[in-house]
Amino acid sequence: MEFKGAMGGLYRLTEWITRFAGSNLLWVLCASPFFFFVIVKILVMGQGMTNESIQMNWAIAIVAPFTFFPATTALFNVVRKWVMGDTDVPVFKTYFTGYKENYKQSMIGGLFYTLLFVIMYLDYTVYMTQFENLQLVGIIMLILLLLLGVSMFNFFSMVVHYHMSIGMILKNAVLITLIRPFRVFSTLLGAGLLCYIGAQYPALFFFFIGSVIAWFAFFNFYATFTKMQEQMEKMQAAEAEKEEGEQEELSPSSRTDMK
């Protein structure tokens, strides 16, 4: 049954709320060990427990590649369908299909990103706290950390959108981040705004924040992908026209030589 008018709009709104909430809850459930340690870290930081906070950092780093990354890739598998117009896919089935199919690549990519995050975060901390004359290097490391975080969105998008090796996915995720700065900052600002709203209303993290950020990130990625594909097609068409023009120029002379 299809509703029209105000009832139709309310029905569609309810559908989208259910989709975002359902996929977000699946994400939170599958990444629950990661979020558990994050919450514990926040609590111990609030109580000024430095040693315990450092221990939580290591716990987060250990579980992230095996829980957070596969769960987030599965979430991107769902929002990819929505962005590309297939809005009626079953959320539960689509989520766990993506989780199973992309687990290995997600885990390997998670190990790569986690290692880089740990190294760069340690460098940032050392330069900002131990070397007063080298704090500029610490600021540069912070900028690189932000870029790495945004490239992670591209990584999730590419895992679910392309069939290629993990090495190519990691390489292209970084390259797209560098060559499309507008999309980089819009994704970063959008995610930052949503996280700020979630910090004011923590319940939103369980129901909407993750899935909305994933949808926005893949929307930006897909727009970038589409634009790059159009530019490539125009270049190929221009090359084809150029080759045809050169062949036409050569044809009369060829006929003259034959005579």
Backbone as CSV, one residue per row, in Angstrom:
resi,resn,N_x,N_y,N_z,CA_x,CA_y,CA_z,C_x,C_y,C_z
1,MET,0.850,-1.196,0.000,0.000,0.000,0.000,0.883,1.243,0.000
2,GLU,0.610,2.171,-0.893,1.391,3.395,-0.994,0.572,4.572,-0.489
3,PHE,1.101,5.274,0.492,0.413,6.434,1.052,0.817,7.687,0.289
4,LYS,-0.094,8.622,0.201,0.164,9.891,-0.472,-0.037,11.042,0.499
5,GLY,0.452,12.206,0.082,0.279,13.383,0.896,1.082,13.332,2.182
6,ALA,0.484,13.906,3.240,1.174,13.978,4.527,1.438,12.596,5.099
7,MET,0.488,11.689,4.942,0.667,10.329,5.441,1.820,9.623,4.717
8,GLY,1.936,9.866,3.415,3.030,9.277,2.653,4.376,9.797,3.107
9,GLY,4.453,11.120,3.350,5.702,11.700,3.840,6.077,11.169,5.205
10,LEU,5.091,11.040,6.088,5.347,10.508,7.430,5.783,9.051,7.363
11,TYR,5.184,8.297,6.445,5.536,6.878,6.294,6.978,6.734,5.815
12,ARG,7.360,7.544,4.822,8.736,7.480,4.306,9.743,7.918,5.362
13,LEU,9.380,8.940,6.140,10.264,9.385,7.219,10.467,8.283,8.249
14,THR,9.385,7.602,8.588,9.474,6.491,9.537,10.343,5.372,8.995
15,GLU,10.214,5.103,7.701,11.051,4.078,7.066,12.531,4.410,7.198
16,TRP,12.871,5.667,6.903,14.284,6.055,6.964,14.809,6.040,8.394
17,ILE,14.000,6.450,9.336,14.410,6.392,10.739,14.695,4.949,11.140
18,THR,13.831,4.042,10.700,14.016,2.623,11.016,15.282,2.082,10.369
19,ARG,15.526,2.467,9.117,16.724,1.998,8.420,17.999,2.463,9.128
20,PHE,18.069,3.757,9.416,19.268,4.291,10.064,19.453,3.706,11.461
21,ALA,18.364,3.618,12.213,18.459,3.087,13.572,18.837,1.612,13.569
22,GLY,18.226,0.838,12.677,18.520,-0.597,12.630,19.962,-0.879,12.253
23,SER,20.467,-0.212,11.222,21.852,-0.431,10.804,22.830,0.063,11.862
24,ASN,22.485,1.164,12.536,23.368,1.692,13.575,23.452,0.747,14.767
25,LEU,22.320,0.152,15.142,22.324,-0.799,16.254,23.143,-2.046,15.921
26,LEU,23.056,-2.513,14.688,23.882,-3.651,14.272,25.362,-3.304,14.351
27,TRP,25.686,-2.098,13.942,27.076,-1.620,14.002,27.594,-1.572,15.427
28,VAL,26.794,-0.998,16.323,27.190,-0.904,17.735,27.355,-2.300,18.336
29,LEU,26.442,-3.212,18.001,26.504,-4.575,18.526,27.776,-5.285,18.062
30,CYS,28.081,-5.220,16.783,29.242,-5.943,16.251,30.569,-5.315,16.677
31,ALA,30.545,-4.034,16.987,31.761,-3.355,17.438,31.748,-3.113,18.945
32,SER,30.921,-3.848,19.668,30.740,-3.594,21.106,32.017,-3.708,21.938
33,PRO,32.944,-4.654,21.660,34.190,-4.667,22.452,34.980,-3.374,22.315
34,PHE,35.020,-2.831,21.100,35.712,-1.562,20.862,35.051,-0.438,21.655
35,PHE,33.729,-0.336,21.569,33.026,0.742,22.258,33.082,0.577,23.777
36,PHE,33.150,-0.656,24.244,33.279,-0.898,25.684,34.557,-0.257,26.221
37,PHE,35.676,-0.503,25.547,36.943,0.061,26.007,36.983,1.577,25.838
38,VAL,36.316,2.087,24.802,36.245,3.542,24.626,35.500,4.188,25.798
39,ILE,34.379,3.585,26.186,33.598,4.121,27.304,34.387,4.040,28.602
40,VAL,35.071,2.910,28.824,35.890,2.766,30.038,36.991,3.812,30.054
41,LYS,37.602,4.078,28.885,38.654,5.093,28.817,38.116,6.473,29.201
42,ILE,36.942,6.802,28.695,36.333,8.099,29.023,36.090,8.207,30.525
43,LEU,35.634,7.113,31.125,35.354,7.129,32.567,36.627,7.291,33.393
44,VAL,37.688,6.548,33.028,38.921,6.633,33.807,39.617,7.969,33.589
45,MET,39.469,8.550,32.405,40.027,9.880,32.164,39.328,10.917,33.026
46,GLY,38.013,10.758,33.178,37.261,11.687,34.014,37.673,11.635,35.479
47,GLN,38.216,10.502,35.896,38.666,10.352,37.274,40.166,10.594,37.426
48,GLY,40.821,10.995,36.336,42.246,11.311,36.399,43.145,10.100,36.574
49,MET,42.722,8.938,36.143,43.504,7.703,36.283,44.367,7.530,35.034
50,THR,45.575,8.080,35.067,46.442,8.133,33.887,46.875,6.758,33.420
51,ASN,47.354,5.927,34.335,47.836,4.596,33.941,46.742,3.748,33.313
52,GLU,45.560,3.799,33.935,44.437,3.021,33.408,44.010,3.546,32.035
53,SER,44.118,4.857,31.835,43.777,5.447,30.548,44.719,4.953,29.456
54,ILE,46.009,4.860,29.771,46.992,4.344,28.810,46.706,2.878,28.486
55,GLN,46.340,2.104,29.509,46.004,0.698,29.284,44.792,0.566,28.362
56,MET,43.826,1.459,28.521,42.651,1.427,27.654,43.022,1.773,26.217
57,ASN,44.008,2.662,26.037,44.474,2.977,24.678,44.964,1.718,23.973
58,TRP,45.751,0.926,24.696,46.269,-0.313,24.113,45.141,-1.317,23.851
59,ALA,44.190,-1.379,24.762,43.061,-2.303,24.568,42.246,-1.911,23.339
60,ILE,42.020,-0.609,23.175,41.280,-0.114,22.002,42.019,-0.463,20.719
61,ALA,43.344,-0.249,20.733,44.155,-0.534,19.540,44.140,-2.017,19.187
62,ILE,44.091,-2.875,20.193,44.114,-4.320,19.947,42.801,-4.811,19.344
63,VAL,41.672,-4.327,19.871,40.381,-4.856,19.402,39.862,-4.149,18.157
64,ALA,40.352,-2.949,17.852,39.814,-2.173,16.726,39.874,-2.914,15.392
65,PRO,41.020,-3.502,14.995,41.056,-4.161,13.679,40.106,-5.340,13.547
66,PHE,39.786,-6.003,14.664,38.992,-7.227,14.612,37.499,-6.998,14.866
67,THR,37.149,-5.819,15.347,35.739,-5.540,15.645,35.245,-4.267,14.962
68,PHE,35.883,-3.139,15.256,35.413,-1.849,14.733,35.486,-1.785,13.216
69,PHE,36.601,-2.196,12.642,36.772,-2.065,11.192,35.820,-2.974,10.406
70,PRO,35.697,-4.265,10.724,34.716,-5.086,9.996,33.277,-4.613,10.189
71,ALA,32.952,-4.178,11.416,31.588,-3.707,11.676,31.285,-2.444,10.878
72,THR,32.261,-1.550,10.774,32.046,-0.301,10.043,31.976,-0.551,8.543
73,THR,32.787,-1.462,8.039,32.707,-1.814,6.620,31.331,-2.379,6.279
74,ALA,30.796,-3.219,7.158,29.454,-3.760,6.943,28.405,-2.653,6.926
75,LEU,28.582,-1.656,7.786,27.669,-0.511,7.808,27.739,0.248,6.486
76,PHE,28.949,0.427,5.963,29.112,1.102,4.672,28.502,0.280,3.542
77,ASN,28.494,-1.023,3.684,27.861,-1.870,2.675,26.363,-1.586,2.584
78,VAL,25.761,-1.271,3.711,24.324,-0.942,3.734,24.072,0.431,3.126
79,VAL,24.813,1.450,3.603,24.551,2.819,3.126,24.917,2.969,1.652
80,ARG,25.847,2.159,1.166,26.179,2.178,-0.265,24.942,1.874,-1.104
81,LYS,24.166,0.887,-0.674,22.937,0.545,-1.393,21.983,1.730,-1.421
82,TRP,21.862,2.416,-0.289,20.954,3.557,-0.211,21.389,4.685,-1.127
83,VAL,22.667,5.023,-1.083,23.180,6.129,-1.894,23.004,5.844,-3.377
84,MET,23.146,4.567,-3.768,23.041,4.196,-5.176,21.603,3.917,-5.610
85,GLY,20.645,4.193,-4.713,19.236,4.138,-5.078,18.495,2.882,-4.699
86,ASP,19.185,1.901,-4.141,18.529,0.649,-3.752,18.140,0.743,-2.271
87,THR,17.076,1.471,-1.998,16.720,1.801,-0.619,15.903,0.713,0.080
88,ASP,15.401,-0.258,-0.676,14.523,-1.266,-0.084,15.239,-2.562,0.283
89,VAL,16.575,-2.545,0.291,17.307,-3.766,0.641,17.076,-4.104,2.116
90,PRO,17.025,-5.390,2.457,16.889,-5.777,3.867,18.163,-5.419,4.641
91,VAL,18.023,-4.615,5.666,19.182,-4.094,6.395,19.975,-5.219,7.050
92,PHE,19.286,-6.122,7.740,19.963,-7.190,8.480,20.790,-8.069,7.536
93,LYS,20.177,-8.544,6.468,20.863,-9.431,5.524,22.010,-8.711,4.830
94,THR,21.783,-7.469,4.386,22.818,-6.707,3.687,24.000,-6.423,4.595
95,TYR,23.707,-6.124,5.858,24.779,-5.826,6.808,25.684,-7.045,7.005
96,PHE,25.106,-8.182,7.307,25.930,-9.357,7.623,26.541,-9.999,6.373
97,THR,25.937,-9.776,5.225,26.589,-10.199,3.979,27.875,-9.409,3.770
98,GLY,27.785,-8.101,3.966,28.974,-7.261,3.857,29.999,-7.571,4.925
99,TYR,29.537,-7.888,6.115,30.446,-8.222,7.223,31.264,-9.470,6.873
100,LYS,30.583,-10.492,6.357,31.253,-11.759,6.042,32.190,-11.617,4.845
101,GLU,31.705,-10.971,3.774,32.482,-10.892,2.536,33.724,-10.019,2.675
102,ASN,33.654,-9.001,3.506,34.742,-8.022,3.576,35.540,-8.092,4.875
103,TYR,35.325,-9.140,5.662,35.983,-9.191,6.976,37.501,-9.196,6.844
104,LYS,38.049,-10.021,5.960,39.502,-10.154,5.868,40.156,-8.843,5.448
105,GLN,39.627,-8.210,4.392,40.200,-6.939,3.949,40.043,-5.861,5.010
106,SER,38.904,-5.856,5.690,38.675,-4.867,6.752,39.671,-5.046,7.895
107,MET,39.914,-6.286,8.265,40.836,-6.564,9.358,42.267,-6.145,8.990
108,ILE,42.706,-6.487,7.769,44.057,-6.118,7.340,44.193,-4.599,7.269
109,GLY,43.198,-3.953,6.676,43.204,-2.491,6.645,43.169,-1.904,8.039
110,GLY,42.423,-2.547,8.942,42.360,-2.083,10.328,43.709,-2.167,11.020
111,LEU,44.445,-3.239,10.772,45.789,-3.373,11.339,46.696,-2.256,10.829
112,PHE,46.599,-1.954,9.530,47.406,-0.900,8.927,47.072,0.459,9.543
113,TYR,45.784,0.791,9.588,45.372,2.095,10.112,45.673,2.223,11.606
114,THR,45.434,1.165,12.354,45.695,1.216,13.795,47.172,1.440,14.073
115,LEU,48.023,0.740,13.338,49.462,0.919,13.515,49.878,2.361,13.217
116,LEU,49.364,2.915,12.118,49.700,4.295,11.777,49.167,5.270,12.825
117,PHE,47.938,5.038,13.282,47.362,5.916,14.305,48.208,5.895,15.580
118,VAL,48.626,4.708,15.994,49.425,4.586,17.220,50.748,5.319,17.062
119,ILE,51.441,5.103,15.948,52.744,5.742,15.726,52.608,7.261,15.668
120,MET,51.633,7.727,14.907,51.479,9.178,14.732,50.974,9.841,16.006
121,TYR,50.127,9.154,16.762,49.642,9.724,18.017,50.771,9.819,19.045
122,LEU,51.616,8.793,19.092,52.764,8.836,19.992,53.712,9.973,19.609
123,ASP,53.959,10.131,18.297,54.811,11.230,17.835,54.211,12.579,18.210
124,TYR,52.909,12.721,17.992,52.227,13.979,18.336,52.365,14.284,19.824
125,THR,52.146,13.271,20.662,52.227,13.466,22.115,53.644,13.852,22.545
126,VAL,54.632,13.176,21.989,56.029,13.447,22.362,56.427,14.855,21.953
127,TYR,56.126,15.225,20.713,56.538,16.550,20.233,55.808,17.678,20.957
128,MET,54.576,17.452,21.352,53.805,18.509,22.009,54.132,18.639,23.496
129,THR,54.617,17.564,24.121,54.851,17.597,25.569,56.331,17.576,25.959
130,GLN,57.180,16.983,25.134,58.581,16.816,25.511,59.526,17.810,24.828
131,PHE,59.152,18.302,23.661,60.032,19.204,22.901,59.294,20.506,22.611
132,GLU,59.517,21.511,23.439,58.801,22.771,23.274,59.177,23.467,21.973
133,ASN,60.411,23.296,21.521,60.861,23.948,20.298,60.392,23.235,19.032
134,LEU,59.826,22.062,19.187,59.387,21.277,18.030,57.881,21.044,18.026
135,GLN,57.136,21.939,18.665,55.688,21.772,18.701,55.051,21.937,17.321
136,LEU,55.730,22.655,16.425,55.230,22.775,15.052,55.151,21.403,14.396
137,VAL,56.135,20.543,14.678,56.103,19.182,14.154,54.893,18.437,14.721
138,GLY,54.599,18.686,15.997,53.431,18.071,16.618,52.137,18.504,15.944
139,ILE,52.057,19.784,15.569,50.866,20.286,14.870,50.735,19.626,13.504
140,ILE,51.877,19.462,12.808,51.859,18.783,11.514,51.372,17.342,11.677
141,MET,51.830,16.676,12.741,51.387,15.309,12.992,49.883,15.259,13.256
142,LEU,49.359,16.278,13.937,47.922,16.332,14.200,47.145,16.463,12.892
143,ILE,47.643,17.309,11.989,46.992,17.467,10.686,47.015,16.151,9.914
144,LEU,48.144,15.468,9.968,48.259,14.175,9.290,47.311,13.140,9.908
145,LEU,47.130,13.222,11.226,46.185,12.325,11.891,44.761,12.560,11.390
146,LEU,44.392,13.838,11.210,43.063,14.163,10.707,42.884,13.659,9.282
147,LEU,43.911,13.847,8.444,43.843,13.354,7.066,43.747,11.829,7.030
148,LEU,44.479,11.186,7.934,44.416,9.726,8.020,43.012,9.271,8.407
149,GLY,42.399,10.018,9.328,41.037,9.686,9.736,40.046,9.804,8.594
150,VAL,40.186,10.864,7.776,39.289,11.040,6.637,39.547,9.971,5.578
151,SER,40.821,9.625,5.355,41.129,8.575,4.375,40.519,7.239,4.799
152,MET,40.300,7.095,6.097,39.670,5.875,6.597,38.227,5.762,6.083
153,PHE,37.534,6.893,5.964,36.199,6.872,5.375,36.267,6.390,3.929
154,ASN,37.270,6.882,3.195,37.436,6.441,1.813,37.804,4.961,1.752
155,PHE,38.561,4.502,2.724,38.917,3.088,2.782,37.667,2.219,2.908
156,PHE,36.795,2.543,3.854,35.565,1.776,4.034,34.723,1.790,2.754
157,SER,34.650,2.965,2.125,33.852,3.096,0.902,34.417,2.244,-0.221
158,MET,35.748,2.229,-0.350,36.368,1.492,-1.442,36.286,-0.021,-1.231
159,VAL,36.350,-0.463,0.009,36.250,-1.900,0.284,34.912,-2.443,-0.212
160,VAL,33.833,-1.695,0.007,32.506,-2.189,-0.381,32.156,-1.862,-1.830
161,HIS,32.916,-0.953,-2.470,32.538,-0.497,-3.817,33.410,-1.096,-4.913
162,TYR,34.609,-1.519,-4.581,35.525,-2.042,-5.583,35.922,-3.477,-5.264
163,HIS,36.364,-4.185,-6.298,36.974,-5.501,-6.125,38.444,-5.362,-6.513
164,MET,39.285,-5.091,-5.538,40.712,-4.938,-5.786,41.490,-5.362,-4.548
165,SER,42.799,-5.460,-4.707,43.639,-5.905,-3.597,43.635,-4.883,-2.476
166,ILE,43.956,-5.354,-1.274,43.949,-4.470,-0.121,45.012,-3.378,-0.268
167,GLY,46.125,-3.723,-0.914,47.171,-2.719,-1.134,46.693,-1.589,-2.015
168,MET,45.983,-1.901,-3.093,45.444,-0.883,-3.990,44.373,-0.058,-3.297
169,ILE,43.564,-0.705,-2.464,42.520,0.031,-1.743,43.143,1.052,-0.802
170,LEU,44.150,0.645,-0.041,44.805,1.567,0.888,45.471,2.719,0.141
171,LYS,46.145,2.390,-0.950,46.829,3.418,-1.738,45.836,4.425,-2.305
172,ASN,44.762,3.943,-2.911,43.780,4.832,-3.531,42.978,5.610,-2.505
173,ALA,42.755,5.020,-1.326,42.044,5.748,-0.271,42.815,6.992,0.143
174,VAL,44.134,6.857,0.238,44.982,8.009,0.590,45.039,9.009,-0.562
175,LEU,45.166,8.510,-1.801,45.272,9.403,-2.959,44.007,10.231,-3.145
176,ILE,42.838,9.599,-3.030,41.573,10.333,-3.178,41.459,11.410,-2.105
177,THR,41.933,11.101,-0.910,41.907,12.083,0.179,42.741,13.304,-0.169
178,LEU,43.876,13.097,-0.814,44.792,14.192,-1.122,44.358,15.006,-2.338
179,ILE,43.744,14.354,-3.345,43.423,15.074,-4.575,42.029,15.703,-4.550
180,ARG,41.228,15.407,-3.540,39.897,16.004,-3.424,39.754,16.681,-2.056
181,PRO,40.449,17.806,-1.851,40.452,18.451,-0.519,39.085,18.961,-0.076
182,PHE,38.247,19.419,-1.038,36.928,19.922,-0.643,36.095,18.817,-0.015
183,ARG,36.097,17.666,-0.653,35.353,16.527,-0.114,35.938,16.079,1.223
184,VAL,37.268,16.206,1.341,37.931,15.840,2.594,37.400,16.686,3.741
185,PHE,37.409,18.000,3.549,37.003,18.881,4.641,35.500,18.839,4.892
186,SER,34.703,18.635,3.851,33.263,18.546,4.073,32.918,17.285,4.862
187,THR,33.598,16.176,4.548,33.388,14.945,5.317,33.834,15.127,6.752
188,LEU,34.987,15.757,6.935,35.524,15.977,8.272,34.616,16.885,9.096
189,LEU,34.156,17.978,8.485,33.280,18.908,9.204,31.932,18.262,9.517
190,GLY,31.386,17.527,8.551,30.103,16.862,8.777,30.186,15.836,9.895
191,ALA,31.253,15.022,9.877,31.431,14.016,10.928,31.660,14.681,12.281
192,GLY,32.445,15.769,12.274,32.696,16.490,13.529,31.422,17.080,14.117
193,LEU,30.579,17.651,13.257,29.314,18.232,13.720,28.398,17.161,14.296
194,LEU,28.312,16.031,13.606,27.457,14.939,14.087,27.976,14.362,15.407
195,CYS,29.301,14.262,15.538,29.869,13.772,16.804,29.607,14.757,17.937
196,TYR,29.645,16.048,17.622,29.343,17.065,18.647,27.894,16.932,19.111
197,ILE,26.987,16.750,18.165,25.573,16.561,18.524,25.414,15.297,19.363
198,GLY,26.139,14.234,18.951,26.079,12.988,19.708,26.621,13.127,21.109
199,ALA,27.634,13.998,21.287,28.180,14.222,22.623,27.159,14.916,23.529
200,GLN,26.314,15.746,22.932,25.275,16.418,23.715,24.128,15.466,24.046
201,TYR,23.876,14.534,23.150,22.787,13.569,23.342,23.338,12.161,23.079
202,PRO,23.989,11.552,24.074,24.699,10.272,23.880,23.839,9.146,23.308
203,ALA,22.546,9.174,23.567,21.686,8.099,23.051,21.692,8.054,21.527
204,LEU,21.960,9.204,20.892,21.978,9.245,19.432,23.099,8.388,18.855
205,PHE,24.183,8.196,19.626,25.273,7.354,19.147,24.804,5.917,18.931
206,PHE,23.885,5.469,19.747,23.404,4.093,19.648,22.409,3.903,18.511
207,PHE,21.775,4.998,18.088,20.696,4.844,17.122,20.950,5.487,15.757
208,PHE,21.743,6.557,15.710,21.811,7.277,14.440,23.199,7.763,14.011
209,ILE,24.031,8.196,14.932,25.241,8.940,14.560,26.125,8.151,13.601
210,GLY,26.422,6.892,13.914,27.302,6.096,13.073,26.767,5.909,11.672
211,SER,25.498,5.550,11.542,24.921,5.292,10.221,24.789,6.576,9.404
212,VAL,24.483,7.692,10.070,24.373,8.963,9.342,25.741,9.413,8.842
213,ILE,26.773,9.273,9.681,28.126,9.623,9.252,28.558,8.734,8.084
214,ALA,28.278,7.436,8.179,28.635,6.508,7.101,27.925,6.888,5.809
215,TRP,26.635,7.218,5.901,25.880,7.629,4.716,26.479,8.885,4.097
216,PHE,26.796,9.865,4.925,27.356,11.128,4.433,28.738,10.904,3.810
217,ALA,29.560,10.066,4.455,30.910,9.791,3.953,30.849,9.070,2.611
218,PHE,29.971,8.068,2.493,29.881,7.360,1.217,29.257,8.245,0.144
219,PHE,28.332,9.104,0.520,27.748,10.053,-0.438,28.838,10.932,-1.033
220,ASN,29.728,11.449,-0.191,30.846,12.261,-0.669,31.790,11.442,-1.541
221,PHE,32.094,10.235,-1.096,32.978,9.367,-1.870,32.376,9.070,-3.239
222,TYR,31.098,8.733,-3.277,30.461,8.360,-4.538,30.385,9.548,-5.491
223,ALA,30.180,10.745,-4.950,30.184,11.946,-5.782,31.574,12.166,-6.378
224,THR,32.608,11.950,-5.578,33.978,12.062,-6.069,34.261,11.020,-7.137
225,PHE,33.854,9.790,-6.871,34.056,8.689,-7.818,33.357,8.979,-9.142
226,THR,32.112,9.459,-9.080,31.346,9.750,-10.293,32.001,10.856,-11.107
227,LYS,32.462,11.896,-10.407,33.102,13.016,-11.100,34.405,12.584,-11.762
228,MET,35.202,11.796,-11.060,36.458,11.311,-11.631,36.197,10.405,-12.826
229,GLN,35.152,9.591,-12.750,34.799,8.704,-13.859,34.374,9.511,-15.077
230,GLU,33.600,10.591,-14.859,33.177,11.442,-15.969,34.375,12.123,-16.615
231,GLN,35.319,12.603,-15.794,36.515,13.231,-16.335,37.338,12.239,-17.152
232,MET,37.421,11.002,-16.688,38.171,9.980,-17.412,37.506,9.657,-18.750
233,GLU,36.175,9.590,-18.740,35.452,9.316,-19.980,35.638,10.454,-20.988
234,LYS,35.649,11.710,-20.499,35.876,12.848,-21.389,37.283,12.807,-21.980
235,MET,38.262,12.430,-21.152,39.633,12.331,-21.651,39.757,11.230,-22.699
236,GLN,39.095,10.105,-22.447,39.136,9.009,-23.414,38.447,9.397,-24.720
237,ALA,37.318,10.127,-24.597,36.614,10.581,-25.802,37.466,11.568,-26.586
238,ALA,38.146,12.473,-25.871,39.022,13.444,-26.541,40.174,12.745,-27.247
239,GLU,40.735,11.716,-26.579,41.825,10.951,-27.197,41.340,10.225,-28.452
240,ALA,40.123,9.673,-28.366,39.565,8.963,-29.521,39.335,9.916,-30.689
241,GLU,38.803,11.119,-30.398,38.578,12.118,-31.447,39.891,12.562,-32.073
242,LYS,40.902,12.712,-31.219,42.221,13.116,-31.720,42.792,12.057,-32.654
243,GLU,42.665,10.798,-32.280,43.168,9.709,-33.119,42.414,9.634,-34.441
244,GLU,41.088,9.835,-34.372,40.295,9.827,-35.597,40.707,10.963,-36.528
245,GLY,40.952,12.159,-35.918,41.393,13.299,-36.717,42.724,13.039,-37.386
246,GLU,43.638,12.426,-36.672,44.949,12.118,-37.250,44.819,11.104,-38.383
247,GLN,43.942,10.132,-38.225,43.739,9.127,-39.281,43.130,9.763,-40.526
248,GLU,42.195,10.699,-40.339,41.574,11.375,-41.478,42.589,12.234,-42.223
249,GLU,43.508,12.859,-41.475,44.541,13.668,-42.110,45.502,12.812,-42.917
250,LEU,45.767,11.597,-42.426,46.693,10.705,-43.116,46.056,10.016,-44.317
251,SER,44.757,9.833,-44.301,44.089,9.069,-45.350,44.274,9.651,-46.750
252,PRO,44.067,10.979,-46.994,44.243,11.525,-48.344,45.652,11.340,-48.879
253,SER,46.634,11.560,-48.038,48.020,11.419,-48.475,48.324,9.975,-48.824
254,SER,47.712,9.053,-48.071,47.915,7.642,-48.342,47.368,7.278,-49.712
255,ARG,46.179,7.802,-50.025,45.567,7.522,-51.318,46.403,8.120,-52.456
256,THR,46.965,9.332,-52.199,47.795,9.976,-53.209,49.041,9.155,-53.488
257,ASP,49.647,8.621,-52.406,50.839,7.797,-52.572,50.536,6.550,-53.380
258,MET,49.362,5.990,-53.166,48.993,4.764,-53.875,48.842,5.036,-55.378
259,LYS,48.325,6.247,-55.713,48.187,6.602,-57.130,49.578,6.788,-57.750
